[in-house]
Each structure stands twice: as C-alpha cells, then as structure tokens.
Amino acid sequence: MPSLRFALLLVGLLASAAFAAPAPAYDFFLCANLNRNYTIGSKVVANNGVYQRDASGTWQHVGYNDGTITSVAFDPRDRNVMYTSALNGLWRTLDGGHHWRICNDWSMTEARDVALDRNAPDHVYLALPDGIGVSTDRGQTLVRREDGLPARGKYTQVLHIDRTRAGRVFAGCETGIYLTENGAQRWRRVLPTTDTVYDIQQSPHDPRLWLAATHSAGLQRSTDGGNTWEKVASAPSTNPLYNVTFDVTQPQRLAVGSWSLGVLTSEDGGRTWTDRNAGLPAPHHVWRVGIDPAGRLYASVAGQTLFVSADFGRTWQPDTIAAAQVNKFLLVPRNAP
Amino acid sequence: MPRAFLSAVLVTVAALTAAAQPSFEGAAPAAAPIEDASQRRDDYFRRVDEVIDWAAAGGNAKTDDPANLNLAMIAARIVRGQDLPGCSQRVIGMMREPGTGPFWMFPSVCIAYLGRDRLSPEALASIRTAWRTTRQLRGDTENHFVMYYISLFLMAELYPDEPAETWYSGKSSAENLAEARSYILNWIDVTATVGQGEFNTTHYIGEYVIPIQFLANWSKDPAMRQRGRMMLDWLFAELAATTLNGVMRGPNSRTDEGSVIERWNAMASYFSWLLFGNTPPTAGYSGWGLYFAPLAKNYEVPEVIYRIATDRSGDFVQRDRARTRPFWRYSDETSPPVHKTNYLRKDYALGSTRGGRIDPLQSHVWDVTWAEADPRGKHNTLFSLHPHSASEIMQASFVFYPEPMIKGVTFEGKPSYDSPDKVLGSSPYEQVFQDLDTVISLYDIPAGTRFPHINGFFSKDLVDFTEDSSGWIFARGGNAYLAYRPLAPYHWIPYLHYTSGWAKARLDLGGRILTSPHLKNGTIVQAASASEFESFVAFQAAIKALTLSFKLEPAPTVSMTTLRGKKVAFSYGQTPQVDGRAIDYSKWKLFQGPYLNAEIGGRKLSITHGQLERVLDFNTLTVTDRVRETTPVP
C-alpha cells in the first residue's frame, strides 16, 4: 500500500505541477496557401488562411478560407478582433471570425502585411503595393498616410510596430526602411536600399535590437531601436533573403529563410551562420522560416510542405499541415502589454 | 452562293443539329459588308441563336442532362425556357460549391438576373446565399476589377437594403453599391481620358464587354445603363478598327501563346463573328462568349462601327494611346503611356507599340499580319522580339517574391515565359518605330541578360520563302509580299506551337524561328500588296533598291528610304525621324485616324465612317448620331 500511496502522491504531484506550470507566453500562428497552383478563377480545393498550432501540435484553422492571406493581427484586448491582409485588402472580424468585413475600397489592393499597434490597439496599419493605409478606428475607415514616403518607391512589403511605444512603426519598402514615430503622420527613411525590404523584426529579448531581411542588401541590424542600421557582414547578401526570425526561447538563436539559400541559422546572435538545409527536400527553396514558442524551427519549402525541426535545423520532419506556401509565421503574446 | 441562301442553309443545319457549331465548322464567311440593314440584323440574330442553341443543347457537355450543365448553358436554357425545373436544381447544386472571384461572380449574376421570374425561389436563394457565405477574390488585373465590381453593383441593386452580414464583403447593399459604382465610374473615366491598361486584348475583350452588357441591360440606374451602352460602343469600335477581316492582330497588351501566332484563334474573333459576321467563331464560342448571347439581341452594333469593321477597301492609319499595366515598383511612373500605330490595308496590316515594358508576360509589341480567306489554323503573322524573361521586371507588376516568379507564371497561363524560344512578351530592350508598312525594331540587350538573343517568327504558311544574298529575307503571306531584314547574323530553330496559354504540350505544326544571338540587333520589315507589283521578283527588286544603311555600334541605328518613299531614321534610344522631322509622341491623341478620334482627357470618342458619325460623350452621357451630306475628304 505504501508504494501505491506513493504512486498516487506522485501522480497527484505531477498533475498539480502540470496545472501549475506557467502557460506559454505566446500563441503560434501561420498564414498559408494550401491550394497549389491556384489562379484567379480556378477552384479552391483546400482550406487556406490562418492556422493556430494548439497544445497537441495540431494546426487549427481560424477565420475564413482565403489562400491570399499574407498576414494576421489580433487586438490584444480581445482576441476575437482579428485583421488579415489579403488580395482584397484588409479584412476584419469583431466576433472571432463569424463575420468579416473588407475595410478598404477599390483604391487599395493586394495588401502585403497588416500590423496592429499594441499600445494603441485601435490603430491598424496596412502595407500596400503603392503605399501605406492607416486606420485609427479598428479598421472601420482606412486612409493613406504617406507623408515622407517617396512618390515612387513606396511599395511596402512589411510593417512592424515597436512594442515599446505607440505610433512607432517601421515600413519595409522598395527604397528602404521608413520609420514613423507619430502614427504615420510623417515618415523618414532610416535605411536606404535599392531593392525591396522583405522583413523587419524586433527582438523579443531586447527591444532595441532589430533585424531586416532584404532583396539585395543582405541582413541588416539595428541596435539602437531602428534609428541606424548596419549590414550583418557574416550573413550572405548574394541572394534575396525573404524573412528573419528571433527565437523567443534563446536570445542568441536566429533564423533566415531564402529561396536560393534555404534555411540559415545562427546560434551566436548572428556572428556566424550555418546552412541548415540537410534533410529538407532539394532544392530547398524556402518561402519562410518561423520559430514557435517552444523553440521549434519551421521551414515552408516551395513545392513541398511545412517542415519542423526540434533541434534548430539539424534534423527535419514533415509537419502535419500540407501547406503549399506559408506567407507568415506569427507569435502572438497571450497577455495584453 | 447568295448570302441569304447560305444563311437559310445554316439556319436549317443549326436546327437539325442543335449541338453543332455550324459557323465554326462550316465555311468561312465573306468579309465584305452586307448593305441591307434588315439582312444584317437577321444574320446577327441568327448568329445569336446559333450560340444559344448550342449552349442550351449542352454545349461541350455533349449531353442535355442538367446535372452536367454549367452556368452558361443554364443561361441559354433560361432564355429558351427549356427545362426550367432542371435548371433550378442544377443551380442549387452548383451553389453548394460556389467559385471565388470575378470569373464566378459574373456568371452567377447572369443567372440571378435571367432567372428572376424563371427559376425557383430556392434556386435564386441559393445564389444569394453564395454571395453571403463565400469570400470573393477581387483579383489583381483591370479585367478582374471590371468583372468584380460590375457584378457586385448589379447584385447590390438586385438585393437592395440588405444588411452587412448578408454579404461576403461584410458591407451593406448600399455600401457595396457605392463602392462598386465608384470603381465603375473611375474605370470609365480613366479609359475615356488616358486609355485602357489592357488594350486590344485578344481574349480579355470578353471579360469587359460581357459584364458591361449586363450593366447596360440590368442596372436600375438609367445613367449606368447609358454608360454601359456607350462603353460597348467604345470597345467594339476599337475592335472594329483594329481587326483585319475580323481577326485581331498586334499590338496587344495581353494575348497568349496560341493567338499571337494563330491570330484568329481568340475570343476577339468570336465577337467579330457575332457582331460583324466577317470571320468564323472560335470553338465553343470561346466559352465565356456564351454569356454575351442571352442579351445580345438587345444590343445591335451601330452601322458606323459595322462599316469600320468590314470596310478594308481603303488603307488607313490609326495612331492611338493607351497605357501600361500598373507598375507598383521599379518604375518612375505607375502607368506610362503606350503609343500605338496601326496601318490596315485590304491584304495585310501592321501594328506596333514603341516597345519597352508594357505587360511583362503577355504583351505583343508588333507584327505584320496578312489576310486569309479562312484564317482557321493559319499562322498568318510575322514579327520579331527579344524573349525577355526576368523576375526583376515581373516584380514591377506583381507583388510576389522574385525567384519563384519565372517558374510560377508558367503554371498560370503563360507557359512559355521560361523558354528561350518564346514568341510572346515585351522587353525593356526593344524599341520599335513604324511608318505605314515599314517597321524597324531595334534591340540593345545588356550583357548578362537572360535569353540574350532575338527571335523572329516565320510561319508555316509563308510561301516563296527566299533568303536573299542581299541580306533580305523575302516571303509571301496570302496576298502580301513581305521583306524581313535581320541586322545581325542568325540561325534557324524549329517553331513549336502552344495552342493556348493553358496548353500542356507544344506541337510541331511547322514554321521556324530566326534566332539571332547578338546583343545589339534589329529587324526591318517592309510589306506590300501583291497587286502593287508585277511579280514577286519585282517586289524583291524594289526592296533591294531601297536606300538603306545601318550599324549596330555603338547603338543600333537604321536609316532608310521606305517603299513608300519616306526617309526614316531611327537609332536605339533616340526619337525616330521621318523626312527629317522627329516624331512628337507627346502630341498623340487618345485616338487619331479616319475612324476613331478622341483627345487625351476628353471623355469623348468620335466614331466616323463615310457619312456616318457617332459621338460618345461621357461628359454629358450622350450618344449623338449624325449623317453628313457628303463624305468628308480625309
């Protein structure tokens, strides 16, 4: 009996420990097109769009079916308020996805990214092929705020909002990185480039540290909150880099996705980089990489599917979702700022 | 054979074999105009009926089982009042899996309106439900937007005063209506002031005129109906003025691998056949063309447009403007102007833009196309191009990442984009000048450019082909004599044909590609009618006697006296000159020629032929017809 009592006690302790364990700080989402070779007019044969990875490792579809969704953003006050950027522009739901509204009119199209200011959560920013749209009323109305952007060269691929200050937004454009510090009332260029900036990320460990992936200017880093940028000399710049990501579990771990270079990782804060394509199907053309809250590395491989690595790229396994193309990986803090 | 008798025979055949396509399968129609207005109307109605009969009988489905019908066939059955309960059931079934995007939206609008008092309430409700539950993609091209917004406008009119939650867009009927109306007005305004970005399309013409026809017939707003009717005239007037016996030729903002070679094989031919009766229709009436038929009898092409389409007794030049597809990035302008020159004669036509970037994938810059009594299966065209293929250029127009683009578009209806022997597309390294039936095309391709050569298309249907020691290549196409002068050494490779942009395989139907692997390069083409010379030899002698000098360094340059006696000088990167005067493209109008005239920014198109004139004035929403006492002297 003592042994049984001990066993029950152990089970009880383990169970209570499990219940008492801190919840993960983030939820993990992706935006994906699962419908291979879709063109306008052809049949939609898969459930595309936003997926959330649940505790069991299963991807749960969220929202509506649209293979053109490029990004998703949530209102930190209410997870039922959700925005997506997509071919039609900006979509919004206020009720957890039961009803959706296209927020823009015909003058805005082919949205590339959406970002929500967690410090001013009614403010939503939309990246457009011809500039930037801003809403200050939860997407009910959208206006262009492009003062300071060039008349030409304002193709905007990515937006990232400084989590430490309201209205401080970075835009990755055709001609460089532009920064506003007053909610897009005025933009200024903080990094000139000759080709499109594809991704901008802020470190979850140090809000002053930023990285940007570019078409022809390699990987760029800022250590002063994005005011100045310098090229990461150790990272390749021979080919376009599509995205860059931090690992919330380990400050020194970074990953880059590239069509031509595949997956590159660094485990020393970007001083050295390692090719982590072994185990991925050749020719390892990578749309995007992501790292989930547990530190697992993901790679969306073109023409294949999503792959996941539990050892930061040393080995890979196919993931459960048959995504043809992941447009975005997103970590969403569970708690409001 | 008398035309009336022929018509009667065709009607009989159509009646006996409802599933046949008599005009597609039968003899080619005569290209000459029909003088008798009632006969023209009868013939037009007969053609409309032929389309509806074919579609109602099952079309390509080759069965009358409603379960196999698509929405176009159901539309035809509604018009015929045929098996309406079966149609209702089929609609309900199809609406369980509605499509997404403008290619589904306008067919569903067609059924929703045609079926208003014909289909069951359940069938109509199923369409309405689909418009609530299925997110509709707006697309990313001009034709997508036109289809999308006209469809949305009409559905919002059909179901007014309904709340936001009953629409996929999350906007109320009033909001949808206002947004759609705003886009439609803007598109018309842009088209009537600076031209279309998708101009002279071989296929997409249907994707404009079909929804516009719906608007012209079904809108509750008389102003929108009027705009619809006027835009039909506008687009069909352009079709009339740019076709040779009903066949669309270059230049084209958007075409595909099949119809850039077999010029007839395009939806534009379907509309020429339907409206003008001067060429055979395409197989299956081009599919989408079926949606024009149910309302076609409500639109009769004005005689002035009919005359322009069918009169090739006199030579004429149209110099018009359009614009490029929007360039989101890597361009100083969003949609730079395109200058088009078209010279049409009885036996052939030449058309061109000035080259450069237009649409990175599907534009066709210039050609000489000759008339064929029966154009079906004929590759009746000659041209050259730089087969440009680069993700950097595509990035200007598309929002995708760079490297996947080239392979990606080959799966999206542009299969040749990754092929060095392709014969479709524009290049930033091509500059073109045309004066009447002389075309000079110059190339200055930077070292390191993908596909660093030019391709010249030489058809299987050319005869009397001669590579002359003078450097000229001579051939005859139909009744056109053709002279082609490559400016750099070349060799020949086989031409392999794509039947369409969606072709999976290439066919060896004959024909060759002149490929010239030299970065600085050029082509001169000179055409003439066989009737202008005593013999083909005499034509060749005349060409060889032309004053011609050219050089390729430092920039390709041509100076010559054309067959028409014009002294032309054209150097890559320079403005071309004719008889010592530089061409001032800044003064080109939206339309300028004997048939179509419009000012940039004018919103007014004057369509004239002989004594006939129709003016479409979008400033006042008026259509004014005038018959002049005498034919004005050009």
Interface residues (C-beta under 8 A of the other chain):
Chain A: N37 T39 I40 G41 K43 V44 Y64 N65 D66 T68 L87 N88 W91 R92 H99 W100 R101 I102 D105 W106 T109 E110 R112 P129 D130 R152 G153 Y155 E174 T196 Y198 H215 N239 P240 Y242 W259 S260 H285 W287 A302
Chain B: G99 T100 G101 P102 F103 W104 R135 Q136 L137 R138 G139 D140 T141 H144 F145 Y149 A164 E165 S169 G170 K171 E179 S182 Y183 N186 W328 R329 Y330 S331 D332 E333 T334 Q395 V399 Y401 P402 E403 P404 F411 E412 G413
